[in-house]
């Protein structure tokens, strides 16, 4: 009997000691990164005159920079930050200005970015930005980065020396802009229709300040231009995207265990996705923005007429991609996960789009992957551009129904789709 008691006590002690270990580890990590910025991604854009590397973070950050030699490297240490496991650690870079970007958790609260480059000290610039769709960013520019702080013309690597100094000397801006657009021209052009104060103030605010800022390299003007450049890196600026919120109006779609309707959830996600994409410079068209049918016939439309109306929105706007948002359902409430679909006889681009969006959603909401599968769904078959239908999660699963019906779940699902789209165009 005593032996049995000793065994039971030993097992109880082992259980008590073992349970907190995992919880303590999770708690320890949460406590360690609390208040720190999460580094969430690295984007690279290479052009003839410049390579731009942007490191994204979920909050504004501070940096320390330095240059190293043998080999030549530029280092940016992001303070008070931790590196997401989703970020690629080592990325080759094409072009003459940089060859490689590496990123790692340098210490418990510092993320280090190392760029291998052969440019001189006047040919790179590192700075931070905050605000906009990405709360915190570290921007590393290499190549023709504009005038240095001393106002001297920067020297490019050998491959650019014959052309760039000749086409972009510092002296051209003050000599050309004031000559072509002097402040006095507008009052002469519109002396009778415009009050005297408007021609006098408007050119001074736009042209004179712009010229001065460009000459001095002032931060406000540079940030405006840089924001445009960063938008280009996402690949979404100028893209036309059609979002189809599945079901709607007379068609509720699947209904979850507590009565949550698929049409409501898909519209919620679609509207949030629209905002995210438009913030990145995309032109977005919605097949529906309210609880309604898409076909002009409304509830009287046949299933085919309703589905074709959704395809028509994308085809008539010559969209670059088409995204149809749905939620899965099954008789067994245990079924769960996220699936990406593409037309079985469609292009490889459709499969790539479906795969990237499925991955983006899973990364955000933590659902189980059910893979990227071919299908014969009408809306992805009859659209003229790369198209995908994503089953975000199972509305028939109680836990996933709750996730889909929450503000946090809908926002994360939208962010996951947006991440997948950015990855597709990136």
N, C-alpha and C positions, 0 to 999 in steps of 0.2 A: 504494500500500500504506500509506504513512504517513497519507494522507488518510483511509483506511478506519479505521486505528487511532485517529486523532484523533476520528472520529465515534463509534466504539465507546466510547472513554474518556469522551467528553462524555455519552453516553447513560447509562453506568454511574454517572457522577458525579450526573447528574440523578435517577437512580433512588435512589441512596443518600441524597441530600438530601431527596427528596420523601417517602420512606416515614416518617421520624421525625416529620414535621410533624403528621400526623393523630394519631399515637401520642402526640406531645408535647402536643397540644391536649387529648386525652382525659386524659392523665396530669395535666396542669396543672389541669384542672377537678376531678379526683378529689382531688388534693392540696389544692386550695383549700377544698373543702367537708369535708375529713376532720375528724371530730370535731365538726362543726357540726350543729345541729338542722335537719331538713328540715321546712319548713312545708307541710303536705299538704292542708289544706282549710279552708274557712270555712263555718260554719253559722249561720243566722239564724232566730230565733223571735220573733214579735211577738204580744203580748197587749194587753188593754185598759189594763193598768197598767204594762207594762214591755216593752222590746225587749231581747233578749239576743243578743249576737254572740259566737260561740266560734271561735277560731282554733286548729286542731289542729296539733301538731308531733310528730315521732317520738321526742322526748326532752324532759325538763324544760328550761324556758327562763327567762331573766330579761328583764325589760322596764324601759323608761324611758317615762314618760308626760308629756304636756304638753297644754295647751289653747291653741288659736289663735283669733283673732277675724277678722271680716270676710272670709269668713263664719265662723261659729262651728264649730270642729272640735275633736275630741278625737283625739290622736295617741298610738299605742302603738308604740314601737320595740322589736322583738324582737331581743335581742342574740345574737350568735354563731349566726346562722341564715341559711339560704338558701331561696329560694322555688321550690317545684316548678312545673314548666311546666303541670301539670294544674289549678292553682288559678285560678279566675276572678278577674280583676284588678279589675273594677268591677261592683258589684252594687247595684241600687236597693233601698231598704227601705221597706216600707209602714208606716203608723202615724204617730202624732203626735210621736214622740220622736227618730227618726233618719230621714234621707232617702236616705243613700247610704253605701256602704262601699267604700273603695279599698285595695288592697294592692299593694306593689311592693318590689323589691329596692332599698332606699335607698342602700346602700353594699355593699361586698364581703362584709360579715359582719353586716349589719343589714337586717331585713325591717320595713318601715314599714306600719302599719295606720292609715288615716285614716277617721274616721267623721264625716260631716256631721250636725250636730244643733243643735237650738235650746234645749236644756235648760240650766239653770244648773249651777253647780259642785256643788251639793248633790244634783243629780239624776242623777249618773252615778258609776260605780265601775268600776275596772279592776284585775284581779288575776289571778294564775296558779294553776293546779292541776297536780298531777302524780300519777301512778299511775293504776290502772284500765285499761280497754281502750285508752285513748289516753294514751300516756306523758306528753305535755306539752300544756297548754292555756292559752290566754290568753282570759279572759272579760271582756267589756265589757258592762255593764248600763246601760241608760238608762231613766229614768222613775221609778217608785216603787221605789227601791232600798233602802228601809229607813232607819233612823236614821243620821244623819251621825255623825262621830267626836265631835262636841260634844254629841250627844244631842238636838239640835234637830230639830223636824219639818221634813222636806224640802218645798220648794215645787214644785208641778208646773206644767207649761205651762197656759195659760189653759183649754184644753179639759178639764183634769182638776181645776182648782182647786175647783169647786163640790162635788165628790164625795169625792175621795181623802183630803184632810185630815180630813173628817168621819168617814170609815169606818176609816181606819188611823192614828189619832194614836198617838204614841209612848206616851202615858200609859195606853192601854187594856191593854197586856199585863201590867204589874205589878199593875193593879187587878183584872183579871178572873181570871187564872189562879190566883193564890194564893187568891182568894175561892172559887173553884169546886173546886179540888183542893188543899186544905191538906195538909200532911204528916201531920197527926194523924188524917185520916179513915180510912185503911186499918187502923191498929191497932184502931179501934173496930169496924170491919166484920168482922174476922176475929180476935177475941181468943183463941179456943180452938184453931183449926185451924192457925194459923201461929205459929212462934216469934216472940218479941218482937223479935228482932234483924232479921228480914226486913222487917216493916212499917216499922221505923224507918229502915232503910238504903235500901230500894228506892225509896220516894217521894223521899227526899233526893237520890238519884242521878239520877232521871229528871226529876222536876218542878222541884225547886229549882234544879238546875243548868241545866235547859232555860230556865227563866224568867230566871235571871241572865245566861245567854249571849244570850238574845234582847234583853234590856235593854241589855247592853253591846255587842252586835254582835260577840261573840267569833268568831274565825275557825273553830274546830272546828264549832260549830253551823251557821254560815253555809255551810261547805263541804258539810255533809251535805245541807242544803236545796238548795244549788246543784247538787250532783251529780244530784239528782232532776230539777231543771230542765233540766240538760244532756242527761240521758237522753231527755227529751221532745223535744228538738230533733232527735234522730236519727230520730224517728218510729217507733222499734221498740218502745218501752215499751208493753206490753199487746197487741202484735200476736201472732197465732197463725200460725206458719209450719210447713209440712210439708216435710221434706227427703227425697227419694227417691234413695237410692244405687242406680243402675242395676244390673240383673242380680243375681247372688248365688246361693249354694247350688249346685244342679245346673247352673245357667246361668253359665258363665264370662264370657260376652260376648266381645268381640274379644280376640285375643291378639297381642301385639307381637312384633317380630323376635327378641327375646331371651327370650320366654316370659312376659312380664309380662301378667297377666290384667286385663281391664277391670273386673271385679267387685271386685278388690282395690283398684285405684286409686280408683274411685268411692266406695267406703266410706271410704277414708282421707281423701279430701277432705270427704265429708259429715260425718264426726265432728269434723273441725277446724272446719268451718263452724258446726256446732251450738254449739260452745264460744264462737265469736265472737258469734253472735246472742244467746245467753243472757246473755253479758256486757253486752250492750246493752239488756237488759230484755225481750227477746222470749220467748214461750213456744214451744218447739220440739218437734215430734213427728217421729220418724224412722220411715220405713216399715220399715227394718231397721237394726240397730246391730251385727250380726254377719254372718258369711258364711252366710246362710240365705235360703230363699225366704220370701215374705211371706204367701202363701196358707196357710190352715190345712191344706190338703191336701199341702203341701210339694212334693216332687218329682213327686207324682202329679197335680198341678194342670195343667190345660191352659194354654196361653199366655194366653188371654183371662181365665181365672180368676186367674192370677197378676197380670196387669196390673190387673184390676178390684180386687183386694185392695189394691193400692197406692193406687188412687183412693179406696177406701173409708176409708182412714186419714185422708185430707184431708177428705172429705165428712162423715164422722162427727164430726170435731172442729171442724167449721165454720171451717176455716182461712181466713185472709186471703189467703194466696198458697200456691202449690205449686211446688216446684223439683225437677226431675228431672235428676240429674247423670249424664252419659254421656261416652264418649270415641269419637271417630270412627275409621273404618278404611277402607282402600281397597287394592286390589291393587297399585297403584303406590305404593311407599314414599315417593315424593317429595311426595305430597299432604300438606298441612299447614294449620293454622289453627283458628280458633274460630268456631262458628256458634251463633246463638240461634234457637230455634224456638218458634212459637206456633200454636194451632189456627186453620186458615184461615178458619173461620166464627165464631171467638171474638170476644171484646170487644177494643176498642182498648187496654184496660188490660193485656191479656195481651201484646200487641205491645210496649207500652211497657216492661213488666217484662222481656221477652226482650231487648229492645234495650239496656236499662241493665245487665243482668247480663253480656251479651256484652261490652259496653264495659269494664265493671269488670274482667273476667277478662283482657282484652287489655292493659289498663293495667298489670296486675300481672305477667303472665308474658311479655309482649312477643310474643305470637303474631300471625300474620297474620289480619286480619278476613275472614271469609267471609260476613259480612252477617247480617241478621236475616230469617229466611224463614218463610213459612207452611208448615204441614204437616198431616197427618191422623193423627199419632201418638195411640195410644189414651189414654195417661195425661194428655195435655193436652186431649183431646177430651171425656173423661168425668169431669173434675173440675168442681166447681160454682163455683170461684173463679178469679181470674186465675192462669194457669199457664204455665210455660215448661219446655222441655227444652233444656239447654245441652250442646253437644258441646265440651268444654273444649279438646281438642286431638286430633291423630291419633296413636293408640297404634301404628299401623302405620308411622309415620315414626320412624326410629331416634333422631333427636335429641329429638323430642317424647315418645317413649316414655321416654327417660332423664329428661327433665324431669318427666313425670307420676309417675315411680316414685321421685323424690327427695323428701326431707322438705321441702326448701325450695320445690320446685315445687308440692307438694300444699298447703303452707301459703299460698303466694301465690295459688294458684287459689281456695282457700277465702276468702281476704281479698278477692279480686276479686269473687266472688259476693256476699259481705257488703256490699262497697262499692256494688254495683249495687242490692241490696235497699234499703240506706239511701237511695240516690239516688231510688229509686222512691217510697218513703214520704215522703221529704223535701219 
